[in-house]
Amino acid sequence: MRLYAVVAAGGFRRHTAYRIATAAGVFTNTVFGVIMAYTYMALWNVRPRLGGYDQAEALTYVWLGQALIMTVAMMGGGFEDELVERIRTGDIAIDLYRPADLQLWWLAGDVGRAAFHLLGRGLVPLAFGALAFDLALPANPGTWLAFLLAVLLGVVVSFSIRYLVALSAFWLLDGAGAAQIAWLCGVFFSGMLLPLNVFPGTLGEVARALPWSALLQIPADVLLGRHTGWGLARAYAFQLGWAALLLGAGRLLQAAATRRVVVQGG
């Protein structure tokens, strides 16, 4: 486990080198946060309690989305581009023969990336939102800890989806198409545009049952106090269930890809 802790720390340090990009990202997230906040205010003025949120909760949801957009990689852009390139060039064969688990290696690096983006790109937009708007942020430290655990589980679910997308390049040779589909699903079904609680009827039920809801909707509802007691346990179980299922699928796909490399190499 020490190896993967070092990989995670390396993933964090790697992203600290991109200071200008980080500053630009903070500015972009803040600007989009302001635009979305005023859009939500207009919508909630017309439809108070839409989705069960009051206006302060809806605005909190907006700024949480801007804080987590890179943390849970709702729009992709994490390790998967690099992994797809290694598969395309054949360098992945070296990775598969290393004395380290391929999936855990990339997961550790992605956790380090997520930690950096939460601190480097998430805190400033959220703090700005709290100063400029009336947000419903909790005062209880326990709620914040529960939120951080939900975010961590969301990161693992996000990684699991993107890992499957990247491994598809073994058969597709170019993961761009699969990545584009995953990007569209991440934007729509994570609740980044609108809370999934707003989605009507069957669409809402399906959206809340899909793994992308673990990225933003569940962490936001944990922070807003909508999941407590057994409800909180069920929310965590939902995230853990999808993480286990998708990581298991990644294991199967990785094993199939390894056999493919061995056969071709032989």
Helices and strands as residue ranges (DSSP letters): H 2-16, H 19-46, G 50-52, H 55-68, H 80-89, H 92-96, H 102-117, I 118-122, H 123-132, H 141-167, H 169-172, H 176-189, G 196-198, H 201-209, G 211-214, H 217-223, H 230-265
